[in-house]
Amino acid sequence: MSGEQKSKAKTEQAKGKIKEAAGRLTGDERLEAEGRGEQVKGDARDAKEKAKDVFKH
């Protein structure tokens, strides 16, 4: 399950970067902020999974 969560984190980060870039290109501040939010969510999920790995070993 940990691998699945790590994959979700990377997907969220990538989607967030795409949304942020699209928002920046089109001048859509809402889309840009939404993208940053998704990146933060992905970063948090990634950090949680890394912490789980540390305590597993």
Secondary structure by P-SEA (a helix, b strand, c coil): caaaaaaaaaaaaaaaaaaaaaaaaaccaaaaaaaaaaaaaaaaaaaaaaaaaaaac
